[in-house]
Amino acid sequence: MDFLTVFYSPVVLLIKRPYLALVPVLIIRLAYRASRRRKPAHAALVAAALWALCALYEGYMYFRSKTVIVPIRVGLFSHC
């Protein structure tokens, strides 16, 4: 198996199934609840919010790519 295929497989998985980007949000949110009394817990809350934004963006791009004739994702050019 090619190194780039293995390296980019998580990204390709998120592009094909954008709802899977919510899994890290849930995991980070659970970590926040478990350690919210400690100061670094706020970093977990910020990370969960950023992952949620990523999930929204990937979902938007997934459904938008269905409406255009030639969907081009600039981030995927390096995979070609």
C-alpha positions in Angstrom: 0.0 0.0 0.0 1.2 3.5 -0.9 2.3 5.8 2.0 0.2 8.7 0.8 -2.9 6.5 0.6 -2.4 5.4 4.2 -1.5 9.0 5.3 -4.6 10.6 3.7 -7.1 7.8 4.5 -8.5 9.6 7.6 -9.1 12.8 5.6 -10.7 10.9 2.8 -12.9 9.1 5.3 -14.1 12.5 6.7 -14.8 13.8 3.2 -16.9 10.8 2.2 -18.7 10.6 5.6 -18.7 14.1 7.2 -20.8 13.0 10.1 -17.8 11.0 11.4 -16.2 14.4 12.3 -18.6 14.5 15.2 -17.0 11.5 16.9 -13.9 13.5 18.1 -16.3 16.3 19.3 -18.1 13.8 21.5 -14.8 12.3 22.8 -13.3 15.7 23.6 -16.6 16.8 25.2 -16.5 13.8 27.4 -12.9 14.5 28.4 -14.0 18.1 29.2 -16.8 16.8 31.5 -14.4 14.5 33.2 -11.8 17.2 33.9 -13.7 20.4 34.0 -12.3 21.3 37.5 -8.8 21.6 36.1 -7.5 24.6 34.2 -6.5 22.8 30.9 -10.1 21.7 30.6 -10.9 24.9 28.8 -8.5 23.9 26.0 -10.6 20.7 25.5 -13.8 22.8 25.2 -12.1 25.0 22.5 -10.9 21.9 20.7 -14.4 20.4 20.7 -15.8 23.7 19.3 -13.2 23.7 16.5 -13.9 20.1 15.6 -17.6 21.0 15.5 -16.9 23.8 13.1 -14.8 21.3 11.0 -17.8 18.9 11.0 -20.1 21.7 9.9 -17.7 22.7 7.1 -17.2 19.2 5.8 -21.0 18.6 5.9 -21.6 21.8 3.9 -18.9 20.9 1.4 -20.3 17.4 1.0 -23.8 18.5 0.2 -22.5 21.5 -1.9 -20.4 19.2 -4.0 -23.5 17.3 -5.0 -25.0 20.4 -6.6 -22.1 21.5 -8.8 -20.9 19.9 -12.0 -17.2 19.7 -11.2 -16.6 19.7 -7.5 -13.0 20.7 -6.8 -11.5 20.4 -3.3 -8.2 22.3 -3.2 -7.1 20.2 -0.2 -7.2 17.1 -2.3 -4.8 18.3 -5.0 -1.8 16.9 -3.1 -3.4 13.5 -3.1 -3.3 13.2 -6.9 
